[in-house]
Amino acid sequence: MSTHRRASWRRVRSRLEHEVETRLRSGPKAAAGSMPLPARVVVLGGGTGLSTVLGGNPALPSWPDRPAAGLACEFTRVHVGVCTTDDGGSTGELVRRLPMIGVGDLRKVMVAMIDRKRLARRYGTVAPALGIIQQVFTHRFGGRAPRRGELRDPVQVLPPPVRRACPPALRAALAGLARRMPDWLEPRLLIPGHCLGNLLLTAAMFRGVRAPRVPTPTELGRGLAMVATTIGVPLGCVHAATAAPGSLMVEYANGVVATGQARAARARRHCAVRRVRITYAAPARANPDLCAQLRQADLIVYAPGSLYSSMLPVLLTPGVAAAIRANPRAIKILGANLWIQEGETDMSFREESRGFWVSELIEAYGRNVPGGITGLFDVALATSLDTVPGSIIRNYALEDKHPIHLDRARVAALGVMPVEASLFSNDRWRRDSMIHHDPGRFAVAIRTVFEELSRRPRAARRPATHAIGTPDRSTVQTGPGAAARMELIRAALDSKTFRPGGLRQVVEDFMWEYPDVRPEHLTGFNGVQRVGDGHWQRSREWDNVLGYYDPARRQIMLHAQALEEPGAFRTNFAVALGESLLGRYLARKGWEAVPPGTGHREYEIELRPPARRECVLSDAQLRIYLRLAQMAPRPGMPRRYFRSIPAGTGFLPCGLLFGLMYAWYLDNTLVPALDYEMRMLQWPPARLLPYQVRIRARHRKLVRFFREAVFHNG
């Protein structure tokens, strides 16, 4: 780029930021003007961030009483592409039992998109209709299951005074959402912990679906239209990114691949995310209506939100990125997050000691989206924290929350225009000492940027360049859906014994919480038993793990202490489950006699013949693992392996190591001591001593073995 052009572009940026701040200082109403802008807008994202910038956060009790504010108020034609890979909370319970997409983000967006004028025309009032819809769609049943009458007449969940104030037409319309659900569906909805709004959306989606199967795009669209008409949302403006159920898969820098959006959000791997991909239950394609809107849009906005678990899943939906690139005329604005997110953007690839900057958000798209960032972004809109008191920043830092700084030069070098503005609510931080995106100010900033850049020729906007490190393989694959996987798991558990019987549900919950556990991992044991302290026969010579696999009885044995709290159960059950994958692979194990004074001990194992092992690993895979566990084959004895251990030192037997690695791979918090040892994977070889380089190489091979041979996440 020429010096003249670069200087011209910087002046544009400077004038643009000045204009944005001028309008923001005038106040949202004065800045926005009285009329929405007649432009075609598409907003992409998921989670609370998306719904907040569209129309405010409906989860806040004060939301119905606040003036309408957000992108839906600033533009006349707003369409929304919503992430569908959510599998946490109430949505997760639905995905666990039904072949469907995640509906939690769709619910939040639809409530935020309510057109108050449309609501008044349909029901003759905005208040109390708006508040009633909010309460119904955000109501959670907690520890009890919803009653049948509450699904068929949702207003029943409200306090009597609110119920009596409900317009009859609204009550009838809400009741109609679930009244004609198929008979097979209702029992699957009557379980504890659900959000009522998710149940109503699900009932509408499955209306007319006579058997448990994934709703077609037409059926999904018809269900969303039914809900939109009921609550006053413009028809056809909310689009699920795809109708195909999908699961997020996150690959970390240490080689581990973890499945599940909720699992990834809770993970604390202590290393950066390398890339993500999606596994769909069936061949997937983007919603054609969404793609059509992207190709015709004047403005495309990437809402602030969780980078890996909300934003990238939308861009990875087959066809979405291509539709964006097919529209070079649209202005494309990335709304940068305010704060780093633990487990996602809290570790930088450039510096392990800090979180992301704005340029690294952009580069993450380049690492994950096929084709890099070419044609995806024109502007990165970041929040200025210059006027925020240092005391508030320090309070956030005490909670391990740090801002995502705008590194202007690097953002500009990527071909993206950096724009910084005061996008947070002054009232909110003064009242609650909290910094969040203000929907009105964010919308005004987006509108201002759009109006200013629209006046300039396309040449004044630099195209984003192709980022280094674009995916070298497909970001999409197919596999069994979550509901199908859980059906296989339930069938497998039905054939096993559990003592006490309540362990059966606990084990099923474990299988749901850890989606990387494959159904075939349940074949190695016949049951799970609780063992009291007086009958615990596990030798403390080897370990103090409170769960193990007994190959003679094919039982997983759990000490009573392991059942006292969920964390202890997960740890010890995971170790024992991992050990069960080896089955009855040993004919013999023990210490071998060595000449006195040698200064070492020798541990030896003898393998059973392959046909008698009951092992999920093939013979070749088992032998690879034994070498990685530092067991050496005995010359001339193909089924014997040994290891020499210096006298006075301990070691992990290969069976226990397998169980610990299995648990660590699923969740490193289960085995903190092993996690500490595996931290070497995060260090570059240049910083290591020669013997550490060798250990690191072996650890990398061990992780790869578990990723590919055990969990099949290659």
C-alpha positions in Angstrom: 0.0 0.0 0.0 1.3 3.4 -1.0 2.3 6.0 1.7 -0.3 8.4 0.3 -3.1 5.8 0.5 -2.1 4.7 4.0 -2.2 8.3 5.2 -5.5 8.9 3.5 -7.0 5.8 5.2 -5.7 6.9 8.6 -7.4 10.3 8.2 -10.6 8.5 7.4 -10.3 6.5 10.5 -9.6 9.6 12.6 -12.5 11.5 11.2 -14.7 8.5 11.6 -13.9 8.0 15.3 -14.5 11.7 15.9 -17.9 11.5 14.3 -18.9 8.4 16.3 -17.9 10.0 19.6 -19.7 13.2 18.7 -23.0 11.4 18.1 -22.5 9.3 21.2 -22.0 12.4 23.4 -25.3 13.8 21.9 -27.2 10.9 23.5 -28.8 7.8 21.8 -32.0 9.6 20.8 -30.3 12.6 19.3 -27.7 10.6 17.6 -30.0 8.1 16.1 -32.6 10.5 14.8 -36.3 9.8 14.7 -36.3 7.3 11.9 -34.6 3.9 11.4 -32.2 3.8 8.5 -33.6 1.9 5.4 -30.7 -0.5 5.0 -30.5 -4.2 4.7 -28.6 -5.5 7.8 -27.5 -9.0 8.8 -26.2 -9.6 12.3 -24.3 -12.8 13.1 -23.5 -14.4 16.5 -24.9 -16.2 19.5 -25.3 -16.0 23.2 -26.2 -13.0 25.3 -24.0 -10.7 23.4 -26.0 -11.1 20.2 -29.4 -10.5 21.9 -28.1 -7.5 23.9 -26.9 -5.5 20.9 -30.1 -6.3 18.9 -32.6 -5.1 21.5 -31.2 -5.2 25.0 -30.8 -8.2 27.4 -34.3 -9.8 28.0 -32.9 -11.6 31.0 -32.7 -8.3 33.0 -35.9 -7.8 35.0 -36.0 -4.1 34.0 -35.9 -4.9 30.3 -39.6 -4.4 29.5 -39.6 -1.0 31.2 -36.6 0.4 29.3 -37.0 2.2 26.0 -36.3 0.0 23.0 -32.7 0.3 22.0 -30.3 -1.7 19.8 -29.7 -2.5 16.1 -33.3 -3.6 15.6 -34.3 0.0 16.4 -31.7 1.7 14.2 -32.4 -0.1 10.9 -35.6 -1.1 9.2 -34.6 -4.5 7.8 -32.5 -6.5 10.3 -31.9 -10.2 9.8 -30.1 -12.4 12.3 -28.0 -15.5 11.8 -27.9 -17.5 15.1 -25.5 -20.1 16.4 -27.1 -23.5 16.8 -24.4 -25.6 18.5 -25.3 -24.6 22.1 -25.5 -27.7 24.3 -25.5 -26.3 27.8 -28.2 -25.8 30.5 -31.8 -26.3 29.4 -30.8 -26.4 25.8 -28.4 -29.2 26.5 -31.1 -31.3 28.3 -33.2 -31.0 25.1 -30.3 -31.8 22.8 -29.6 -34.8 25.1 -33.0 -36.3 24.4 -34.1 -35.0 21.0 -32.5 -34.9 17.5 -32.5 -31.1 17.3 -30.4 -28.0 17.1 -29.6 -25.8 20.2 -32.5 -23.3 20.7 -31.3 -21.3 23.6 -29.7 -18.5 21.5 -32.7 -18.5 19.2 -35.0 -17.9 22.1 -32.9 -15.0 23.4 -32.7 -13.4 20.0 -36.5 -13.7 19.3 -37.4 -12.0 22.6 -34.9 -9.2 22.0 -36.3 -8.7 18.5 -39.9 -8.0 19.6 -41.4 -5.1 17.7 -43.4 -3.2 20.3 -45.6 -1.5 17.7 -46.4 -4.9 16.2 -47.1 -6.2 19.7 -49.5 -3.3 20.3 -51.4 -3.9 17.0 -51.8 -7.6 17.8 -52.8 -7.4 21.4 -54.0 -3.8 21.9 -51.2 -3.0 24.4 -47.5 -3.2 24.9 -47.7 -3.3 28.7 -48.3 -5.8 30.2 -47.9 -8.0 27.1 -44.2 -7.3 26.8 -43.5 -8.1 30.4 -45.6 -11.3 30.3 -43.8 -12.6 27.2 -40.5 -11.9 28.9 -41.5 -13.7 32.0 -42.9 -16.7 30.1 -39.9 -17.1 27.8 -37.3 -16.7 30.6 -39.1 -18.7 33.3 -37.0 -21.7 34.6 -38.5 -24.6 36.4 -35.4 -25.3 38.5 -35.5 -28.6 40.3 -39.1 -29.6 39.3 -40.5 -30.8 36.1 -43.1 -28.6 34.2 -46.7 -29.9 34.5 -48.6 -30.7 31.4 -51.0 -27.8 32.0 -48.1 -25.4 32.1 -47.0 -26.4 28.7 -50.4 -26.1 27.2 -51.2 -22.8 29.0 -47.8 -21.2 29.8 -49.3 -18.2 31.6 -50.0 -20.6 34.5 -46.4 -20.2 35.6 -46.9 -16.5 36.4 -48.2 -15.0 39.7 -52.0 -14.6 39.8 -52.0 -10.8 39.5 -49.9 -11.0 36.3 -51.9 -13.9 35.0 -55.1 -11.9 35.3 -53.6 -8.9 33.5 -52.7 -11.0 30.5 -54.7 -10.1 27.3 -56.9 -13.0 26.4 -55.6 -13.0 22.8 -52.0 -13.3 24.1 -52.9 -16.1 26.5 -54.6 -18.0 23.7 -51.7 -17.5 21.3 -49.1 -18.7 23.9 -51.2 -21.7 24.6 -51.3 -22.6 20.9 -47.6 -23.0 20.7 -47.6 -26.4 22.5 -51.2 -27.5 22.2 -50.7 -29.5 19.1 -47.3 -31.1 19.9 -46.9 -34.7 18.9 -47.7 -37.3 21.5 -44.2 -38.8 21.6 -42.6 -35.3 22.3 -44.4 -34.3 25.5 -42.9 -36.9 27.9 -39.4 -35.8 26.8 -40.2 -32.2 27.8 -41.6 -33.0 31.2 -38.2 -33.1 33.0 -36.7 -30.8 35.6 -34.4 -27.9 34.9 -35.9 -26.5 31.7 -36.5 -23.0 30.5 -40.1 -22.6 29.5 -39.3 -20.5 26.4 -37.0 -23.3 25.1 -39.9 -25.8 25.6 -42.3 -23.7 23.6 -39.8 -23.2 20.8 -39.2 -27.0 20.7 -42.9 -27.8 20.6 -43.4 -25.4 17.7 -40.4 -26.8 15.8 -41.7 -30.4 16.2 -45.3 -29.6 15.4 -46.4 -32.2 12.8 -43.3 -34.3 13.2 -44.7 -37.8 13.8 -41.5 -39.5 14.9 -38.3 -38.5 16.7 -36.2 -37.1 13.9 -34.5 -33.9 13.0 -37.0 -31.3 11.8 -36.5 -30.3 8.2 -35.5 -26.7 7.4 -39.1 -26.1 6.3 -40.5 -27.4 9.6 -37.9 -25.4 11.6 -38.8 -22.2 9.7 -42.5 -22.9 10.2 -42.0 -23.3 14.0 -39.9 -20.1 14.2 -42.6 -18.2 12.2 -45.3 -19.4 14.6 -43.4 -18.1 17.7 -42.5 -14.9 15.9 -46.2 -14.2 15.1 -47.2 -14.9 18.7 -44.7 -12.6 20.3 -44.5 -9.8 17.8 -41.3 -10.5 16.0 -41.1 -9.5 12.3 -41.6 -12.7 10.2 -38.6 -14.2 8.5 -35.9 -12.1 10.3 -34.5 -14.7 12.7 -32.6 -17.6 11.0 -30.9 -20.6 12.5 -27.5 -20.9 10.9 -28.4 -24.4 9.9 -31.1 -27.0 10.6 -28.5 -29.8 11.1 -27.7 -30.6 14.7 -23.9 -30.1 15.3 -21.4 -30.4 18.1 -18.4 -28.0 18.6 -15.0 -29.6 18.7 -12.1 -27.5 20.2 -8.5 -28.3 19.6 -6.0 -27.0 22.1 -2.4 -26.2 21.7 -1.4 -29.3 23.7 -3.1 -31.6 21.1 -6.2 -32.4 23.1 -9.6 -32.2 21.2 -12.6 -31.6 23.4 -16.2 -32.0 22.2 -19.2 -29.9 23.2 -19.8 -26.1 23.4 -20.7 -26.3 27.1 -17.7 -28.5 27.8 -15.4 -26.1 26.1 -16.8 -23.1 27.9 -16.1 -24.8 31.3 -12.7 -26.2 30.3 -9.6 -24.8 31.9 -6.8 -26.4 29.8 -4.2 -23.8 30.7 -3.2 -23.5 27.0 -4.4 -21.6 24.0 -7.1 -22.8 21.6 -5.6 -23.7 18.3 -8.7 -24.1 16.2 -12.3 -25.4 16.3 -14.4 -27.5 14.0 -18.0 -28.8 14.0 -19.3 -32.4 13.8 -22.8 -32.6 12.3 -25.2 -35.4 12.7 -25.9 -35.2 8.9 -24.5 -33.4 5.9 -25.1 -29.7 6.7 -25.6 -26.6 4.7 -26.3 -23.0 5.8 -29.8 -21.8 5.9 -30.5 -20.7 2.3 -32.6 -17.7 3.5 -29.7 -16.5 5.6 -27.3 -16.9 2.8 -29.6 -14.9 0.5 -29.8 -12.1 3.0 -26.0 -12.1 3.4 -25.5 -11.8 -0.4 -28.0 -8.8 -0.5 -27.0 -7.0 2.7 -25.8 -3.5 2.8 -24.2 -4.1 6.3 -23.0 -7.2 8.0 -22.3 -7.1 11.7 -20.4 -9.7 13.8 -21.9 -9.2 17.3 -19.7 -9.3 20.4 -19.8 -12.8 21.8 -17.7 -15.9 22.7 -15.2 -16.2 19.9 -14.9 -20.0 19.7 -18.3 -21.1 21.1 -20.7 -18.6 19.6 -19.1 -16.6 16.7 -16.9 -19.1 14.8 -19.6 -21.8 14.7 -21.7 -19.5 12.6 -18.8 -18.8 10.2 -18.0 -22.5 10.0 -21.5 -23.4 8.9 -21.0 -24.5 5.3 -22.0 -21.7 3.0 -22.0 -18.8 5.4 -18.4 -17.5 4.8 -18.9 -17.9 1.0 -22.1 -15.9 1.1 -20.3 -13.1 3.0 -17.4 -13.0 0.5 -19.9 -13.0 -2.4 -21.1 -9.6 -1.3 -18.1 -7.2 -1.7 -20.5 -4.2 -1.6 -21.5 -4.7 2.0 -19.7 -2.9 4.9 -18.6 -5.6 7.3 -18.0 -4.7 11.0 -16.6 -6.9 13.7 -17.8 -6.0 17.1 -14.9 -6.8 19.4 -15.5 -8.2 22.8 -14.9 -6.1 25.9 -13.2 -8.7 28.1 -11.1 -11.8 27.6 -13.0 -15.0 28.3 -11.5 -17.7 30.5 -11.0 -20.9 28.6 -11.2 -19.2 25.2 -9.3 -15.9 24.8 -7.4 -15.8 28.1 -4.2 -17.2 26.5 -2.5 -15.6 23.6 -0.4 -17.5 21.0 2.1 -14.7 21.1 2.5 -14.4 24.9 1.4 -17.1 27.3 1.1 -14.6 30.1 -1.7 -12.5 28.7 -5.0 -12.7 26.9 -6.1 -11.7 23.4 -5.9 -8.3 21.7 -8.3 -7.3 19.0 -5.9 -8.3 16.2 -5.8 -11.8 17.7 -9.6 -12.0 17.5 -9.2 -11.4 13.8 -6.4 -13.8 13.4 -8.4 -16.5 15.1 -11.0 -16.2 12.2 -8.0 -16.6 9.9 -6.9 -19.8 11.6 -10.4 -21.4 11.5 -12.4 -20.1 8.6 -11.4 -21.7 5.2 -10.1 -18.9 3.1 -8.9 -16.9 6.0 -10.2 -13.4 6.7 -10.3 -12.4 3.0 -13.5 -10.6 2.4 -14.9 -11.0 5.9 -14.1 -7.7 7.6 -13.8 -4.0 6.9 -13.9 -2.5 10.4 -13.1 -3.7 13.9 -15.2 -1.7 16.4 -13.7 -1.8 19.8 -14.7 -0.3 23.2 -12.6 2.6 24.5 -11.9 2.2 28.3 -10.1 5.5 28.6 -12.9 7.1 30.7 -13.4 4.1 33.0 -11.9 4.6 36.5 -8.9 2.5 37.2 -10.6 1.1 40.3 -13.2 -0.6 38.2 -10.5 -2.1 35.9 -8.7 -3.4 39.1 -12.0 -4.9 40.4 -12.4 -6.8 37.2 -8.8 -7.9 37.3 -9.3 -9.4 40.8 -11.9 -11.6 39.1 -9.4 -12.6 36.4 -11.1 -10.4 33.8 -9.0 -8.2 31.6 -10.0 -6.0 28.7 -9.3 -6.9 25.1 -7.0 -4.0 24.0 -7.2 -2.5 20.5 -3.7 -2.8 18.9 -4.3 -0.4 16.1 -1.2 -1.0 14.1 -1.5 -4.7 13.9 -5.3 -4.5 13.1 -4.5 -2.1 10.3 -1.8 -4.3 9.0 -4.4 -7.1 8.6 -6.4 -4.8 6.3 -9.1 -4.0 8.9 -9.9 -0.4 9.9 -9.6 0.0 13.7 -12.4 2.2 15.3 -12.6 2.8 19.0 -15.6 4.3 20.8 -17.3 4.5 24.2 -19.7 1.6 23.8 -20.5 0.9 27.4 -23.3 2.4 29.6 -22.1 5.2 31.8 -25.2 4.7 34.0 -24.5 1.0 34.5 -20.9 1.4 35.6 -21.7 4.3 37.9 -24.6 2.4 39.5 -23.2 -1.2 39.5 -19.5 -0.8 38.8 -20.0 -3.0 35.8 -18.9 -2.5 32.2 -21.1 -4.0 29.4 -22.0 -3.1 25.9 -24.8 -0.7 25.9 -27.2 -1.7 23.1 -28.2 1.9 22.2 -24.6 3.2 22.1 -23.4 0.1 20.1 -26.2 0.6 17.6 -25.5 4.3 17.2 -21.8 3.6 16.6 -22.6 0.9 14.0 -25.0 3.2 12.3 -22.5 6.1 12.2 -19.7 3.9 10.8 -22.1 2.6 8.2 -23.3 6.0 7.1 -19.9 7.5 7.0 -18.3 4.7 5.0 -21.2 4.4 2.6 -20.5 7.9 1.4 -17.0 6.9 0.4 -16.0 4.7 -2.6 -15.1 1.1 -1.9 -11.4 1.9 -2.6 -11.3 4.0 0.6 -11.9 0.7 2.5 -9.0 -1.7 2.5 -9.9 -5.4 2.0 -8.9 -7.6 4.8 -5.9 -9.8 3.9 -5.6 -13.5 4.1 -4.3 -14.4 7.6 -1.4 -16.7 8.2 -2.3 -20.2 9.4 -5.6 -20.9 7.6 -7.1 -24.4 8.1 -5.3 -27.1 6.2 -8.2 -29.5 6.6 -11.9 -29.4 6.6 -13.5 -27.6 9.5 -16.7 -29.7 9.2 -17.2 -33.5 9.6 -20.1 -35.8 10.2 -20.8 -38.1 13.1 -23.6 -39.3 15.4 -25.8 -36.6 16.9 -25.9 -36.0 20.6 -29.3 -37.6 21.0 -28.3 -40.7 19.0 -25.2 -41.1 21.0 -27.1 -40.9 24.3 -29.6 -43.5 23.0 -26.7 -45.9 22.5 -25.3 -45.1 25.9 -28.6 -45.7 27.6 -28.9 -49.0 25.8 -25.4 -50.0 27.0 -26.1 -49.0 30.6 -29.4 -50.9 30.7 -27.4 -54.2 30.5 -25.2 -53.4 33.5 -25.6 -53.7 37.2 -25.3 -50.7 39.6 -25.0 -51.0 43.4 -26.6 -48.9 44.6 -29.1 -48.5 41.8 -28.9 -44.7 41.8 -25.4 -44.9 40.3 -27.0 -45.7 37.0 -28.3 -42.1 36.5 -25.0 -40.7 37.9 -23.0 -42.6 35.2 -25.4 -41.5 32.5 -25.0 -37.9 33.5 -21.2 -38.3 33.4 -21.5 -39.6 29.8 -23.5 -36.6 28.8 -21.1 -34.2 30.5 -18.1 -35.7 28.6 -19.2 -36.1 25.0 -15.8 -37.5 24.0 -16.6 -40.8 25.8 -17.7 -43.1 23.0 -20.4 -45.7 23.4 -17.9 -48.5 22.8 -16.0 -47.4 25.9 -18.8 -49.0 27.9 -18.1 -52.5 26.7 -15.3 -53.3 29.1 -17.3 -53.6 32.3 -20.4 -55.3 33.5 -21.3 -53.0 36.4 -20.3 -50.3 38.9 -20.1 -51.0 42.7 -19.8 -48.8 45.8 -17.3 -50.3 48.2 -17.1 -49.3 51.9 -13.9 -48.6 53.6 -13.9 -51.9 55.4 -14.1 -53.9 52.2 -11.7 -51.8 50.1 -8.9 -54.1 48.9 -7.0 -51.8 46.5 -3.3 -51.9 47.4 -1.9 -48.5 48.4 1.4 -49.6 47.0 0.4 -48.4 43.6 -1.7 -45.3 44.2 -4.4 -43.6 46.3 -7.0 -43.4 43.5 -10.5 -44.2 44.9 -11.7 -46.0 41.8 -10.3 -48.9 39.8 -11.3 -51.6 37.3 -11.4 -55.2 38.6 -10.7 -57.3 35.4 -11.5 -60.6 37.2 -15.1 -59.5 37.9 -15.3 -56.9 35.1 -16.5 -54.4 37.6 -15.7 -50.7 38.2 -15.1 -50.4 41.9 -15.6 -47.0 43.6 -14.7 -46.2 47.2 -17.5 -44.7 49.3 -15.5 -41.5 49.6 -15.6 -41.1 45.8 -19.4 -40.7 45.9 -19.5 -38.0 48.5 -19.4 -35.2 46.0 -19.6 -34.9 42.2 -16.0 -33.8 41.6 -14.6 -36.9 43.4 -16.9 -39.2 41.5 -16.0 -37.8 38.1 -12.3 -38.1 38.8 -12.3 -41.6 40.1 -14.9 -43.0 37.7 -13.0 -41.5 34.7 -9.8 -43.2 35.8 -11.5 -46.6 36.3 -13.4 -46.3 33.0 -10.1 -45.6 31.3 -8.6 -48.7 32.9 -11.6 -50.8 31.7 -10.7 -50.1 28.1 -7.6 -52.3 28.5 -9.9 -55.1 29.6 -8.2 -58.3 30.7 -5.0 -57.7 28.8 -2.6 -59.0 31.4 -1.7 -62.6 32.1 0.8 -61.6 34.8 2.4 -58.5 36.4 5.0 -58.0 39.1 8.5 -57.3 40.1 11.3 -59.4 38.7 14.4 -60.5 40.7 17.5 -58.5 39.9 21.1 -59.0 41.2 21.7 -57.2 44.4 23.6 -53.9 44.2 22.4 -53.0 40.7 20.6 -49.9 42.0 17.3 -50.5 40.2 14.1 -52.6 40.2 12.5 -54.3 37.2 8.8 -54.4 36.7 7.4 -56.9 34.1 4.1 -57.7 32.5 3.0 -60.5 30.3 0.1 -60.0 27.8 -2.7 -62.4 27.2 -3.2 -63.6 23.6 -5.1 -61.0 21.6 -8.3 -63.1 21.5 -8.5 -63.3 25.3 -7.8 -59.7 26.2 -11.3 -58.1 25.9 -9.4 -54.9 25.1 -10.8 -52.0 22.9 -7.3 -51.5 21.5 -6.0 -53.7 18.7 -2.8 -55.7 19.3 -0.8 -53.1 17.4 -2.3 -50.2 19.2 -1.7 -51.8 22.6 2.0 -52.4 21.8 2.3 -48.7 20.7 0.8 -47.6 24.0 3.1 -49.8 26.0 6.2 -48.3 24.4 4.8 -44.8 25.1 4.3 -45.9 28.7 8.1 -46.7 28.7 7.6 -50.4 28.7 10.3 -52.2 26.6 9.6 -55.6 24.9 11.6 -58.5 26.3 13.9 -59.9 23.6 12.7 -63.2 22.3 9.5 -63.0 24.4 6.9 -61.1 22.3 4.2 -60.9 25.0 6.5 -59.7 27.8 7.4 -56.1 28.5 9.6 -54.7 31.3 10.8 -51.4 32.7 13.8 -50.7 34.9 13.1 -48.2 37.7 15.9 -46.7 39.9 15.8 -48.0 43.4 13.8 -45.8 45.8 11.7 -44.1 43.0 8.1 -44.6 42.1 6.4 -45.0 38.8 3.0 -45.3 37.2 2.1 -48.8 36.1 0.9 -48.9 32.5 -2.7 -49.7 33.4 -3.0 -46.9 36.0 -1.2 -44.5 33.6 -3.8 -45.3 30.9 -6.6 -44.5 33.3 -5.0 -41.2 34.5 -4.3 -40.2 30.9 -7.9 -41.0 29.9 -9.2 -38.8 32.8 -6.8 -36.0 32.0 -7.7 -36.0 28.3 -11.4 -35.7 29.2 -10.8 -32.9 31.7 -7.4 -31.8 33.0 -8.9 -30.7 36.2 -9.6 -34.3 37.1 -5.9 -35.1 37.4 -4.1 -32.0 38.5 -0.8 -33.7 39.2 -0.7 -35.2 35.7 -1.7 -31.9 34.2 1.3 -30.3 35.9 3.5 -32.9 34.2 1.9 -32.3 30.9 2.5 -28.5 31.0 5.7 -29.2 29.2 3.7 -29.5 26.0 3.1 -25.7 26.2 6.8 -24.8 26.2 8.6 -24.3 23.0 11.5 -26.7 22.5 14.0 -23.8 22.4 13.3 -23.2 26.1 13.9 -26.8 27.2 16.9 -28.9 28.2 17.7 -31.9 26.0 16.1 -34.4 28.3 13.0 -32.2 28.6 12.8 -32.1 24.8 12.7 -35.9 24.8 10.0 -36.0 27.5 8.0 -33.4 25.6 8.2 -35.4 22.4 6.9 -38.5 24.2 4.1 -36.6 25.8 3.0 -35.3 22.4 2.9 -38.8 21.0 0.9 -40.0 24.0 -1.7 -37.2 23.5 -1.9 -38.0 19.8 -2.4 -41.7 20.6 -5.3 -40.9 22.9 -6.8 -38.4 20.5 -6.7 -40.8 17.5 -6.7 -44.4 18.9 -8.9 -43.9 22.0 -11.2 -41.0 21.3 -11.1 -41.0 17.5 -10.8 -37.3 17.3 -8.0 -37.3 14.7 
